[in-house]
Amino acid sequence: MYTSFGMSSAGVEKMYTSIPSKTDEASEGITQQRAHLGTGIQKEQLHGGPHLEDLTATYMAHIEQQVDWRNLPHKRMVRSSSDEKVVSLQSLCGEVLGIATMHAFYGKPLLELAHGYLDLFLTFDSNSWMLMYQYPRAFAKAMYEARDRGTEIFTRYSELTPEERREACQYVRNVEEKSRKAGMTVRDIAIANQTFFWAAFNTILLDSIRREVAPGISHGNIDVQYLVNKCSLLDASFNEILRLTNAATSARTVKEDILIGDRYLRANSKVLISFRQLHYAEEFFGPDVADSNPSRFLENDNLRRSPFFRPFGRGNNILFRQVPGEESDKDKGLPKLDRTKPTLGTMDPVGEGDVLLRVKSNAK
């Protein structure tokens, strides 16, 4: 992965060089590769506690700011009037979540350096499978140009002083500090940051979800803890969307010699596992696996912990899915899932369809 993004051989070697994972005497002799140590720091940031609380507060503050009536991005609008704005839901989500992620993880300096980069990043994200399959540059020019622009931006960010980067979250600061101590170059650190940034939704159902989440949304304020802990239908719908749209693959090691059909797999060989096949297993999800049915996660709470349910593919992105919204584009129709190309996460929408969202001001 790091090599595909352009990291030097020396940088990759440092990423996978074993180092002491702790400094206390009780852990003396325990080693861990720096790449995996970064994963540990990431879990520390994201698995509860004050670091996650700080990150969530920053993230939500920037989302709320961007979806405020006065701040809706003009370039994502289809039309607007004095009391109503119509925006592309897919385009809006890409911008709002992208900017919020930059702010929350890296702070304002990255956003200032990355002016105009977000659309390029979304282009890269949609075509990143070409990078993994090592497409020649001549056949994937837009993807490589977006990747290289990202490397340039993160290199300039890594060249800033610690004081200028003080808004970065705990994970970014810690990993960068350890990488510098290991002697990694600024460019290789930038590529590691770029990789992490890349690697960091039926009308009855909609009405039911609206009623469920209503107590958690009041006067423009969002109670995240209520939405997470009290909205089981919202959670089930979210999991069902991920089950249907995830088409990622993951590399696994064969533990022992085995014959599957007419294929003989030797121990220690590598295989690619498609999570989509797991998500469409009728023995776990029932005979209606091709249909959207959030109730399966309400009726069987064990599904979310099943080894057959890999909602993120151990990957990176949650993208838009075909869900009826307030208003659809009747000329172009709703977007469809692109099942024709490989993907490292959820499937992209394909075609010119979109969901248009009517946003009205609640100002009196």
Backbone torsions as a table, in degrees:
resi	resn	phi	psi	omega
1	MET	NA	-52.2	-179.3
2	TYR	-60.8	-39.5	178.4
3	THR	-62.7	-40.6	179.3
4	SER	-61.4	-31.1	178.6
5	PHE	-82.6	-6.4	175.7
6	GLY	103.5	11.1	178.4
7	MET	-67.2	144.6	-179.4
8	SER	-69.4	160.4	178.6
9	SER	-61.1	-38.5	178.6
10	ALA	-65.0	-38.8	178.6
11	GLY	-65.5	-43.8	178.1
12	VAL	-61.8	-40.4	179.8
13	GLU	-62.7	-41.4	178.2
14	LYS	-66.4	-35.5	178.9
15	MET	-62.6	-30.2	-175.9
16	TYR	-113.8	23.4	173.2
17	THR	-90.4	132.1	-178.7
18	SER	-70.8	134.5	178.7
19	ILE	-134.9	161.3	175.6
20	PRO	-59.4	131.1	-178.1
21	SER	-85.5	-18.3	178.0
22	LYS	-136.3	163.1	178.1
23	THR	-109.1	-7.6	-178.3
24	ASP	-81.7	156.4	-175.7
25	GLU	-62.4	-32.6	-177.4
26	ALA	-64.7	-23.1	-178.1
27	SER	-106.7	13.3	-177.8
28	GLU	-60.3	135.7	179.0
29	GLY	92.7	-13.7	178.5
30	ILE	-83.2	126.7	-178.8
31	THR	-119.6	161.3	-179.4
32	GLN	-155.6	143.3	177.1
33	GLN	-70.2	143.9	-175.6
34	ARG	-58.4	-37.4	178.9
35	ALA	-60.8	-40.2	179.0
36	HIS	-76.5	-29.7	175.3
37	LEU	-62.9	-38.9	176.2
38	GLY	-61.0	-36.8	177.2
39	THR	-63.7	-38.4	177.7
40	GLY	-63.7	-42.0	177.9
41	ILE	-66.2	-36.6	177.5
42	GLN	-62.4	-42.3	177.7
43	LYS	-64.2	-38.6	177.3
44	GLU	-60.5	-36.0	179.4
45	GLN	-73.0	-37.2	-168.6
46	LEU	-105.6	-8.7	-174.9
47	HIS	-104.5	51.3	174.5
48	GLY	88.6	164.9	179.0
49	GLY	97.4	-179.8	-174.9
50	PRO	-62.8	-33.4	179.9
51	HIS	-63.8	-43.2	178.1
52	LEU	-67.3	-39.6	179.5
53	GLU	-61.2	-43.2	178.6
54	ASP	-64.7	-43.8	-179.2
55	LEU	-63.8	-43.8	179.9
56	THR	-62.5	-43.3	-179.6
57	ALA	-61.4	-44.0	179.2
58	THR	-65.8	-44.9	-178.4
59	TYR	-60.9	-49.2	-177.8
60	MET	-66.6	-35.8	180.0
61	ALA	-61.6	-40.4	-179.2
62	HIS	-75.0	-33.6	175.6
63	ILE	-65.2	-47.4	-179.8
64	GLU	-61.4	-37.7	179.3
65	GLN	-64.1	-41.5	-176.1
66	GLN	-74.9	-30.2	-179.1
67	VAL	-92.2	3.6	171.8
68	ASP	-61.6	140.5	-178.3
69	TRP	-47.9	-40.5	-175.2
70	ARG	-75.8	-18.3	-172.6
71	ASN	-112.3	4.2	-179.6
72	LEU	-56.2	129.0	-175.8
73	PRO	-61.7	123.3	-175.0
74	HIS	-61.4	-37.2	-176.2
75	LYS	-70.5	-11.7	176.6
76	ARG	-94.6	0.0	-177.4
77	MET	-86.9	144.1	173.3
78	VAL	-91.7	-39.4	174.9
79	ARG	-162.7	163.6	-180.0
80	SER	-153.1	156.9	175.3
81	SER	-140.7	-173.5	-176.4
82	SER	-67.2	-25.4	-177.4
83	ASP	-124.8	5.2	-178.7
84	GLU	-153.2	138.9	175.6
85	LYS	-126.4	134.5	179.2
86	VAL	-110.0	121.1	-175.7
87	VAL	-124.8	155.0	172.7
88	SER	-75.1	119.2	-176.9
89	LEU	-63.4	-42.7	179.7
90	GLN	-61.7	-48.6	-178.8
91	SER	-65.0	-40.5	-179.8
92	LEU	-63.7	-45.3	-179.7
93	CYS	-61.3	-42.3	179.5
94	GLY	-59.4	-44.4	-178.4
95	GLU	-71.8	-48.1	-176.5
96	VAL	-61.2	-48.5	-178.0
97	LEU	-69.8	-36.6	178.7
98	GLY	-63.4	-47.8	-179.4
99	ILE	-66.8	-41.4	179.1
100	ALA	-61.8	-38.4	179.3
101	THR	-66.0	-44.0	177.1
102	MET	-57.9	-48.1	-180.0
103	HIS	-61.1	-49.8	-172.1
104	ALA	-66.3	-41.1	-175.8
105	PHE	-89.4	-36.7	-172.0
106	TYR	-117.6	-15.5	179.5
107	GLY	88.0	177.0	-175.5
108	LYS	-60.7	-35.5	-178.3
109	PRO	-56.2	-39.0	179.7
110	LEU	-65.3	-40.7	-179.4
111	LEU	-63.4	-36.7	178.5
112	GLU	-67.4	-39.1	178.4
113	LEU	-72.2	-29.7	-172.6
114	ALA	-97.0	25.1	-178.7
115	HIS	-57.0	123.0	179.4
116	GLY	82.8	-0.8	-176.1
117	TYR	-80.7	-22.9	-170.9
118	LEU	-57.2	-43.9	179.2
119	ASP	-63.3	-37.7	176.5
120	LEU	-64.2	-40.7	179.4
121	PHE	-62.5	-41.9	179.2
122	LEU	-64.7	-34.4	174.7
123	THR	-64.2	-44.6	177.9
124	PHE	-62.4	-45.6	-177.1
125	ASP	-59.6	-40.2	-179.2
126	SER	-69.3	-25.7	-176.4
127	ASN	-114.8	13.1	-175.4
128	SER	-62.8	-22.2	177.3
129	TRP	-59.8	-28.8	177.5
130	MET	-63.7	-33.4	178.5
131	LEU	-66.8	-43.3	-179.1
132	MET	-66.7	-32.2	179.8
133	TYR	-93.0	9.5	173.6
134	GLN	54.7	48.5	176.0
135	TYR	-62.9	140.6	174.6
136	PRO	-60.1	146.1	-177.5
137	ARG	-57.4	-34.1	-178.3
138	ALA	-62.1	-26.2	-177.8
139	PHE	-102.7	-0.6	-178.5
140	ALA	-143.3	44.7	-173.8
141	LYS	-58.2	-47.5	-177.5
142	ALA	-61.6	-40.2	-180.0
143	MET	-64.3	-46.5	-178.4
144	TYR	-67.9	-37.4	178.0
145	GLU	-64.0	-39.9	177.6
146	ALA	-66.6	-41.1	177.6
147	ARG	-61.1	-47.8	-177.7
148	ASP	-64.5	-36.8	176.7
149	ARG	-64.5	-39.2	176.9
150	GLY	-63.4	-42.0	178.3
151	THR	-61.0	-42.2	178.9
152	GLU	-61.4	-44.9	-178.7
153	ILE	-65.0	-45.9	-178.5
154	PHE	-71.0	-26.6	174.5
155	THR	-67.1	-45.5	177.6
156	ARG	-62.8	-36.4	177.4
157	TYR	-64.6	-43.3	-178.5
158	SER	-68.1	-20.3	178.4
159	GLU	-81.6	-11.4	177.1
160	LEU	-67.1	156.9	178.7
161	THR	-73.4	158.1	176.9
162	PRO	-54.6	-36.0	178.6
163	GLU	-65.0	-39.2	179.3
164	GLU	-70.8	-22.6	-179.6
165	ARG	-104.4	20.6	-173.9
166	ARG	-66.2	-19.8	-179.4
167	GLU	-78.1	-8.7	-179.1
168	ALA	-62.9	150.6	-179.7
169	CYS	-73.4	170.1	-176.1
170	GLN	-57.8	-41.0	-178.4
171	TYR	-61.2	-49.9	-177.9
172	VAL	-62.1	-44.2	-179.0
173	ARG	-63.1	-46.2	-176.6
174	ASN	-66.1	-45.7	-179.0
175	VAL	-64.5	-41.2	180.0
176	GLU	-65.5	-40.5	178.5
177	GLU	-60.5	-45.2	-179.5
178	LYS	-68.5	-34.1	179.1
179	SER	-68.2	-39.2	178.0
180	ARG	-66.5	-41.1	178.6
181	LYS	-63.1	-28.1	179.9
182	ALA	-80.1	-5.2	178.8
183	GLY	87.0	14.7	177.8
184	MET	-69.5	145.2	179.0
185	THR	-71.9	161.0	178.5
186	VAL	-58.6	-40.9	-178.5
187	ARG	-65.5	-41.1	179.6
188	ASP	-67.6	-37.2	175.5
189	ILE	-63.8	-40.7	178.6
190	ALA	-61.3	-41.5	-179.6
191	ILE	-66.6	-38.0	175.9
192	ALA	-61.8	-41.5	177.1
193	ASN	-65.1	-42.1	179.9
194	GLN	-63.1	-41.6	178.8
195	THR	-62.7	-41.9	179.4
196	PHE	-65.3	-42.6	-179.1
197	PHE	-61.4	-39.1	178.7
198	TRP	-70.3	-43.0	-177.9
199	ALA	-77.8	-10.1	173.5
200	ALA	-87.9	NA	NA
201	PHE	NA	NA	NA
202	ASN	NA	120.0	-160.7
203	THR	-60.8	-30.0	178.1
204	ILE	-62.3	-43.4	178.6
205	LEU	-60.2	-44.5	-179.2
206	LEU	-61.1	-44.0	179.2
207	ASP	-63.3	-39.6	-179.9
208	SER	-64.7	-41.6	178.6
209	ILE	-65.9	-39.7	178.3
210	ARG	-59.0	-44.6	179.4
211	ARG	-65.4	-36.7	-177.8
212	GLU	-67.5	-41.9	-175.0
213	VAL	-85.5	-13.5	-174.3
214	ALA	-52.1	-43.7	-179.7
215	PRO	-64.1	-19.4	-178.7
216	GLY	-91.7	-1.1	-179.6
217	ILE	-129.1	114.4	-175.1
218	SER	-143.1	125.0	175.7
219	HIS	52.0	41.2	177.5
220	GLY	84.0	-4.6	179.7
221	ASN	-98.9	141.8	-178.2
222	ILE	-115.7	123.7	176.1
223	ASP	-91.1	94.6	-175.3
224	VAL	-61.7	-40.9	-179.0
225	GLN	-61.7	-37.2	176.8
226	TYR	-64.7	-45.1	-179.7
227	LEU	-63.3	-37.7	-178.2
228	VAL	-74.3	-41.0	-170.5
229	ASN	-100.7	-18.2	-172.7
230	LYS	-117.1	-3.6	-174.1
231	CYS	-112.8	78.2	-175.4
232	SER	-66.9	-35.5	179.4
233	LEU	-68.4	-40.7	176.2
234	LEU	-60.6	-45.0	-179.7
235	ASP	-64.0	-43.2	-179.8
236	ALA	-64.7	-40.4	178.6
237	SER	-64.7	-40.3	178.2
238	PHE	-61.6	-46.4	179.4
239	ASN	-63.8	-37.6	-179.9
240	GLU	-67.5	-38.8	176.7
241	ILE	-61.6	-44.7	179.5
242	LEU	-64.0	-38.5	179.2
243	ARG	-61.8	-40.9	-175.2
244	LEU	-78.6	-27.2	-171.8
245	THR	-104.0	-12.8	-177.4
246	ASN	-77.5	123.8	179.0
247	ALA	-128.9	27.1	-178.0
248	ALA	-73.2	163.2	173.0
249	THR	-122.9	158.3	179.4
250	SER	-141.7	140.9	179.6
251	ALA	-80.8	135.8	177.3
252	ARG	-134.0	154.5	180.0
253	THR	-101.1	130.8	177.1
254	VAL	-71.6	124.6	-175.7
255	LYS	-80.0	-32.8	-179.6
256	GLU	-150.0	158.2	179.9
257	ASP	-57.5	135.7	-177.9
258	ILE	-153.6	145.8	177.0
259	LEU	-105.5	119.7	178.1
260	ILE	-120.5	109.6	-173.7
261	GLY	63.5	-123.4	177.2
262	ASP	-105.5	18.2	179.9
263	ARG	-108.5	128.2	178.6
264	TYR	-104.4	117.4	-178.7
265	LEU	-104.6	127.3	180.0
266	ARG	-89.4	149.0	178.0
267	ALA	-56.3	143.2	177.8
268	ASN	75.4	0.0	174.3
269	SER	-79.1	160.4	-177.2
270	LYS	-102.6	139.1	175.9
271	VAL	-131.8	153.1	175.3
272	LEU	-100.6	127.7	-178.6
273	ILE	-106.8	127.8	177.2
274	SER	-90.9	120.7	179.2
275	PHE	-68.7	-23.8	178.4
276	ARG	-61.5	-37.9	177.4
277	GLN	-64.1	-39.1	178.0
278	LEU	-64.1	-42.7	-176.2
279	HIS	-70.8	-15.1	179.0
280	TYR	-108.8	22.0	178.4
281	ALA	-79.9	112.9	-176.3
282	GLU	-64.6	-29.8	-178.2
283	GLU	-66.9	-18.3	178.6
284	PHE	-107.2	-37.1	-173.5
285	PHE	-108.5	-1.7	177.2
286	GLY	93.8	170.7	-175.4
287	PRO	-70.4	-13.6	-178.1
288	ASP	-98.5	36.6	-174.2
289	VAL	-61.3	-25.0	-178.5
290	ALA	-82.8	-6.7	-178.5
291	ASP	-102.2	154.0	174.2
292	SER	-83.3	114.8	-175.9
293	ASN	-143.9	82.2	-178.3
294	PRO	-57.7	-24.4	-176.7
295	SER	-61.6	-20.9	179.0
296	ARG	-60.5	-34.1	179.6
297	PHE	-80.1	-20.4	175.4
298	LEU	-80.3	-37.4	-177.2
299	GLU	-78.4	-24.6	-179.7
300	ASN	-136.8	93.8	-176.8
301	ASP	-66.0	-19.9	-179.2
302	ASN	-71.3	-15.9	-178.3
303	LEU	-59.2	-39.6	-176.6
304	ARG	-67.2	-19.5	178.6
305	ARG	-104.2	5.3	-179.1
306	SER	-70.9	142.0	175.4
307	PRO	-64.2	-12.5	178.0
308	PHE	-85.6	-6.2	-179.6
309	PHE	-109.8	107.6	-179.5
310	ARG	-120.6	79.1	-168.6
311	PRO	-61.3	-30.5	-179.8
312	PHE	-108.7	4.2	-178.7
313	GLY	59.5	21.7	-171.6
314	ARG	54.7	30.2	-175.1
315	GLY	-118.3	-137.7	-160.5
316	ASN	-126.7	-38.8	-166.1
317	ASN	-117.5	147.5	167.6
318	ILE	-115.1	116.1	-177.0
319	LEU	-109.7	-179.7	-178.6
320	PHE	-64.1	147.0	175.4
321	ARG	-129.7	159.1	-179.0
322	GLN	-71.9	96.1	176.9
323	VAL	-133.0	126.8	-178.9
324	PRO	-56.5	134.0	-179.5
325	GLY	-110.2	-160.5	-179.0
326	GLU	-63.9	-38.0	-175.0
327	GLU	-152.4	129.7	178.6
328	SER	-102.1	157.8	175.9
329	ASP	-79.8	104.3	-171.3
330	LYS	-69.3	-20.7	180.0
331	ASP	-80.1	-39.7	-174.3
332	LYS	-100.3	-20.6	-180.0
333	GLY	80.3	175.7	178.4
334	LEU	-75.9	150.2	178.7
335	PRO	-68.6	152.0	177.5
336	LYS	-108.5	162.6	176.4
337	LEU	-81.0	137.0	179.2
338	ASP	-87.0	102.5	-179.4
339	ARG	-98.6	11.9	-173.0
340	THR	-97.2	-8.8	-177.3
341	LYS	-133.0	156.7	177.8
342	PRO	-64.9	157.2	177.1
343	THR	-146.6	151.9	179.5
344	LEU	-98.1	0.5	179.6
345	GLY	-152.6	-126.8	176.8
346	THR	-82.3	154.6	-178.3
347	MET	-70.4	144.1	178.3
348	ASP	-76.4	155.6	167.8
349	PRO	-74.6	152.2	-179.2
350	VAL	-132.3	151.8	-179.0
351	GLY	90.2	-176.9	-175.1
352	GLU	-94.8	0.4	-179.1
353	GLY	-65.4	160.0	179.5
354	ASP	-159.8	166.9	170.3
355	VAL	-111.2	124.2	179.4
356	LEU	-99.1	134.4	-175.2
357	LEU	-110.9	123.2	176.3
358	ARG	-87.1	121.5	-179.8
359	VAL	-114.3	124.5	179.6
360	LYS	-117.4	146.8	179.2
361	SER	-75.6	138.4	176.4
362	ASN	-99.1	11.4	178.3
363	ALA	-66.7	136.6	179.9
364	LYS	-90.7	NA	NA
